[in-house]
Structures are given as C-alpha cells and as structure tokens.
Amino acid sequence: MRQATTTRGHTLSAQGHLPRRLTQLYAGLALYGASSALLVEAGLGLEPWNVLHQGLAERTGLTIGVVSVIVGAVVLLLWIPLRQRPGLGTVSNVFVVGAAMDGTLALLPAAQTLAVRIPLLLAGVLLNGAATGLYIAARFGPGPRDGLMTGLHRRTGRSIRLMRTAVEVAVVVTGFALGGTIGVGTLLYAVSIGPLAQLFLRVFALPPASDGSTVVAAGQPRRAILRR
C-alpha cells in the first residue's frame, strides 16, 4: 500500500478538505472580528493590536474596523523586505476581521454596567480562542501581524518570542498613548489566549485524508504564533 511522507500527507489532507478549510478560514476570521468587538464593548482592556487600532481610531475619527484594515495592509507591505509570502488567509485576514468587528459593534447595545461588561469580556476572550483555532487550523497562511513577527525572526535571528514581545509592547505603548484601552482584559487575554488557541487547534484540526492511501498527518507547527 502506498504511504506518503509526513509533509506530503499534510498536503494531501489539506487538499482533500478544501470546502471545510475555506469554511473554517472565513468563519474563524469573522468570529475573530466579532470577539474583538465584544472586547471593545466591554471596555475593560483590549488585545495588543486593537489597543493600537482603537487609539488610531480615536485620533482619526475612523472606525476601529477600518483602522484595523489599514494597519493590516500596511503591515502586509512590510512583508516585502522581509521576503514573506502571503497566503489566502493572510489577505483575507486584512479585510474580513475589520469588517466583522465594525458589523458586530453596530449590532451590539451599549454595555454600561460591570454585570454586562464582565460577561462580554469573558465571552470575547473565549470566542477569540475558538476563532484563532478555526482559522489557523485551516492552514491558509498566517495573519499579517503574525507574519511580521516570523519575518523579523528570520531576518534578525532572534527568537519568535522575543520578536513578538518587542512588537506587541511597542504596539500597546503606542496605542495607549493614542487613547487605546488597556486593563484587566488585556492581561486576561495575554495569559489565556495561548492555552485556548492550542485547545481549539486540536478541536478543529483537519482529519487525515480518506482517499484510500495511508497518510501520516502532520502536527501543528512548533513555532506557530497564536495571534492574529
């Protein structure tokens, strides 16, 4: 019986589940935008990049979703000197997340009491973890911000952890100076998104190919960055 290598098995499995992968990609990106909107409405602290997006939105008068799209596009341009290659998921990330965020914010009623804001925060973090697992497991390429960090890692030789920390600290500080919100939600997101994303990556992982051949499915990349 024919047996594929791990890498080839990973590819065959992905090709054999294209409709599911596309569904996961766009559902994950839309839910990511919706989860970010919940965190914005909770007003108890945002994830690092949205601290920057909110600060820029306050200064420009644009919606946070539009700012997210613009920043994502600018970050994607930075891939060129870093020699990163975008995928369908990378380009889709730029547009879908921002649109979903603005759409969800337009539908959400104002949350004024802690009795409402705290559940919104918790729901936003949990949904964000599920959304991250969905779109990463679809394997259509990293988000533009993740690719920036991996590109810096490759070009500088520094660890991904160091690059991510340096970039996100700079993003949070800049966003806060511009008027973005940091708080308990920012801390909760930082400590919980990794475990949540890992959990949902396992939940939404693609099954092995079922074309009659023996395929060894590849595991998750060791250095996957679990942020948009």
C-alpha positions in Angstrom: 0.0 0.0 0.0 1.3 3.4 -0.9 2.5 5.5 2.0 3.0 9.3 1.9 5.6 11.2 3.9 4.5 13.5 6.7 4.8 16.6 4.6 3.0 15.1 1.6 0.4 13.6 3.9 -0.2 17.1 5.4 -0.7 18.5 1.8 -3.0 15.6 0.7 -5.1 16.0 3.8 -5.4 19.7 3.3 -6.4 19.4 -0.4 -8.9 16.7 0.4 -10.8 19.0 2.8 -10.8 22.3 0.8 -14.5 23.2 1.4 -14.1 22.6 5.1 -10.8 24.6 5.1 -12.5 27.6 3.4 -15.4 27.4 5.8 -13.0 27.3 8.8 -11.0 30.2 7.4 -13.8 32.6 6.9 -15.8 31.6 9.9 -12.7 31.9 12.1 -11.9 35.4 10.7 -15.4 36.6 11.1 -15.6 35.3 14.7 -12.3 36.8 15.4 -13.7 40.2 14.4 -16.8 39.6 16.5 -14.8 38.6 19.5 -12.7 41.7 19.2 -15.9 43.8 19.1 -17.0 42.1 22.4 -13.8 43.2 24.0 -14.2 46.7 22.7 -17.7 46.9 24.0 -16.7 45.5 27.4 -14.2 48.4 27.8 -12.0 46.5 30.2 -8.9 46.2 28.1 -8.1 45.1 24.5 -5.7 42.7 22.9 -2.4 44.4 22.0 -3.0 45.3 18.3 -6.5 46.5 19.0 -5.2 48.9 21.6 -3.3 50.5 18.7 -6.3 50.3 16.4 -8.6 51.9 19.0 -6.0 54.7 19.7 -5.7 55.5 16.0 -9.5 55.4 15.6 -9.8 57.9 18.4 -7.3 60.2 16.7 -8.5 59.9 13.1 -12.3 59.6 13.6 -12.3 56.3 11.6 -14.0 53.2 12.9 -11.8 50.7 14.6 -12.6 48.1 12.0 -11.4 50.5 9.2 -8.2 51.3 11.1 -7.7 47.5 11.5 -7.9 47.0 7.7 -5.5 49.9 7.1 -2.9 48.8 9.6 -3.2 45.2 8.4 -2.5 46.4 4.8 0.5 48.5 5.9 1.9 45.6 7.9 1.4 43.3 4.9 3.6 45.7 2.8 6.3 45.2 5.4 6.4 41.6 4.4 8.1 42.6 1.1 11.5 43.5 2.5 11.2 40.6 5.0 10.6 38.2 2.0 7.5 36.7 3.5 4.9 35.1 1.1 1.2 35.8 2.0 -1.5 33.2 1.5 -5.2 33.4 1.0 -5.7 33.5 4.8 -3.2 36.4 5.1 -5.0 38.7 2.6 -8.5 37.6 3.8 -7.4 38.4 7.4 -6.8 42.1 6.5 -10.3 42.7 5.3 -12.6 40.2 7.0 -11.6 40.8 10.6 -12.1 44.6 10.4 -15.4 44.3 8.6 -16.7 41.8 11.1 -15.6 44.0 14.0 -17.4 47.0 12.8 -20.5 45.0 11.9 -20.7 43.4 15.3 -20.2 46.8 17.1 -23.0 48.2 15.1 -25.4 45.5 16.3 -24.3 45.4 20.0 -26.2 47.5 22.5 -24.2 49.8 24.8 -22.8 48.0 27.8 -22.7 50.3 30.8 -22.6 48.1 33.9 -20.0 45.6 35.1 -22.7 43.0 35.3 -22.8 43.2 31.5 -19.2 44.2 30.7 -17.5 41.3 32.5 -19.5 38.6 30.7 -18.8 40.4 27.4 -15.1 40.3 28.3 -15.1 36.6 29.1 -17.1 35.7 26.1 -14.8 37.8 23.9 -11.7 36.1 25.1 -13.2 32.6 24.8 -14.6 33.3 21.3 -11.2 34.7 20.3 -9.5 31.5 21.2 -12.0 29.5 19.2 -11.7 31.8 16.2 -7.9 31.6 16.3 -8.1 27.8 16.4 -10.5 27.8 13.4 -8.6 29.9 11.0 -5.1 28.7 11.9 -6.2 25.0 11.6 -7.5 25.9 8.1 -3.8 26.3 7.0 -4.2 29.2 4.5 -1.3 31.2 5.9 -0.7 33.4 9.0 -2.2 36.8 9.6 -0.2 39.8 8.5 0.8 40.7 12.1 2.0 37.1 12.8 3.9 37.1 9.6 5.7 40.3 10.6 7.0 38.6 13.7 8.1 35.4 11.9 9.8 37.6 9.2 11.7 39.6 11.8 12.7 36.3 13.4 14.1 35.0 10.2 15.9 38.3 9.3 17.4 39.0 12.7 18.0 35.5 14.1 16.2 36.5 17.3 13.6 34.2 18.9 10.0 34.5 17.8 9.1 35.0 21.5 11.4 38.0 21.7 10.2 39.5 18.4 6.6 39.1 19.4 7.2 40.6 22.8 9.1 43.5 21.4 6.5 44.2 18.7 3.5 43.9 20.9 5.0 46.0 23.7 5.7 48.7 21.2 2.1 48.4 19.8 0.5 48.5 23.3 2.6 51.5 24.4 1.8 53.4 21.2 -1.8 52.6 21.3 -2.2 53.5 24.9 -0.5 56.9 24.3 -3.0 57.5 21.5 -6.0 56.7 23.7 -6.4 52.9 23.4 -7.8 50.9 26.3 -5.6 48.6 28.4 -6.8 46.9 31.6 -7.7 43.6 33.2 -8.9 42.4 29.8 -5.5 43.0 28.2 -3.9 40.9 31.0 -6.6 38.2 30.8 -6.1 37.9 27.1 -2.4 37.7 27.3 -2.4 34.8 29.8 -5.3 32.8 28.3 -5.1 33.1 24.5 -2.3 30.7 24.1 -3.9 27.8 26.0 -7.3 28.5 24.5 -5.9 28.6 20.9 -4.0 25.3 21.5 -7.2 23.7 22.7 -9.2 24.8 19.7 -6.4 23.9 17.3 -6.9 20.3 18.4 -10.7 20.6 18.2 -10.7 22.0 14.7 -7.7 20.1 13.3 -8.3 18.5 9.9 -8.8 14.8 9.8 -6.4 12.6 7.8 -7.1 12.2 4.0 -9.6 9.5 3.2 -8.6 8.7 -0.4 -7.7 5.1 0.4 -4.0 5.8 0.8 -2.1 5.7 4.1 -1.3 9.2 5.1 0.6 10.4 8.1 -1.0 13.7 9.1 1.4 16.4 10.2 1.1 18.1 13.6 0.8 21.7 14.3 3.9 23.8 13.5 6.1 24.0 16.6 6.6 27.8 16.2 3.0 28.7 15.3 2.1 32.2 16.7 -1.3 32.1 18.2 -2.2 35.7 17.5 -3.7 37.4 14.5 
